[in-house]
Amino acid sequence: MAHVLVVDDSNTMREIVSSFLVKNGFEVTRANDGRDGLEQLRNDPSIKLVLSDVNMPNMDGLTMAEKIRGEMGNKAVHIVMLTTEDNQAMRERGRAIGVTGWVVKPFRGEAVLGPFKKMCGL
C-alpha cells in the first residue's frame, strides 16, 4: 500500500484529501503544519508522497520542503503542494527546492489520482 503524508492546517481539508486517498487504496498519515509534517516523515520512512499546503502556521509548506530536501537529505519522497496559491514566483521557488508538483485548490481528487499513484509506484 502506498503511504501518503497530508499536511494542512485546515482539519477540513486534511479530512477531504485523506478520505479520498484512503478510499482509493492509499495509507494516509496526517500533519497539521510543516513542523508536524517533518516529524511524521522522520518517524516513518515508508512515506512515498507528501501533499502539503503552502500557507500554514509554525512552518509553511515550502520551508518544510526545503528541510526535507536539505536537512533530511531526502531526495526520494515526492512533494506536491496542494494550495490556493497560484503565484509563478512561488511555483519557481518550489521547483528550485525540489517540489514535484503543484495542485491549486479546490482539491479534485479524480484529476490527480493517476499522477499520485504513479509517484507512489502503483
N, C-alpha and C positions, 0 to 999 in steps of 0.2 A: 504494500500500500504506500502511495506517495504521501510524504509528510510536508505540510504547508504551515508556515507561521503567518498569522494575520495580525497586523499591528495597526491599531487605530484607537484614538482617544474617545471615539463615539461608540458606546456599547451597542447601539442600534446597528451601526454599520458593521461592527465586528460580527454581530449575530447574523445579519443578512448574508454576508460573504461566507462566513463559516458554515451556515446551514446549507447554502448552495453547494459548497465544496464537499461536505460530508455526504450529501445526497448523491453526489457524483463520484464517490469512491475514494476521496482523499481523507487522510488523517489530518486533523487540524489542531494546532496549538494557538492560543490567543495571547496577545500582549496589549497593554493599554497605552504605551508610548515607546519611544525609541530605546530608552534605558532598559525598560522591561523586556523589549524585544531582543536586545543584545544578551541579556541574562538568559532568556529562553534558548537562544541559539547556542550560547556557550554550553548550556546544560544538555542539549540534545543535538548531536552531530548528524542525526538521521534526517534533519530538515533539508529539503531539496529546493524549496521556493519560499521567499519572503515577499508577502504582499503588504505594502506599507503606505499609510497616509503620509503626506509631507508635513503639514502643519499640526504639531502636537506639542503639549507642554513637556517640560523636563528635557526632552531631546527630540528634535524633529527627524523625519524620515531620511533626509539626505545626510544629516550628520551621522545617523545610525549606519547608513550605507557606507560612508567613509570609514567608519570604525570597523565594520565587517571586513572591508577590503584591506584596510591599513593595519590597524592594531591587531585584529584577529588573523589577518593574512588569509582570509577565506575567499578564495577566487572561484570555488566550485558552486556555491549556492547562487541560484538565480534571484535577483532582486527586481521586483516590479513595483513602481509607485502607482498607487490607486488613490487619486486625489482630484480635487476640484480645480487645482492649479493647471493651467494650460499655457504657461509662460515659456517662451522659447529659451530665454536665458537660464531658467530653472532646469529645463529639459537638457540643455547643453551641459550644465553643471552635473546633472545626474549621469549623463553619458560619460563624462570625463572621470567620474568616480568609479564607474563600472556598473551602473544600473542597467539591467537587461531590457526593461520595457517601461512604458508609461501609459496608464489607462486613466482616462478622465471620467470622473463620476458624472452621472449615476452609474452604478455597477450593473452591467448587463452580462450576467454570467454566461449565457449561451454563446455570446460573441467571443469570449476569451477562453472557453473550456478547452478547445483544441490546442491552442498555444500553451496553456498551463500544463496540460497532460504531456505535451512534447517536452517541456522544460523539466518535468519530473520523470521522464523516461518511460512514460506509459504508452 
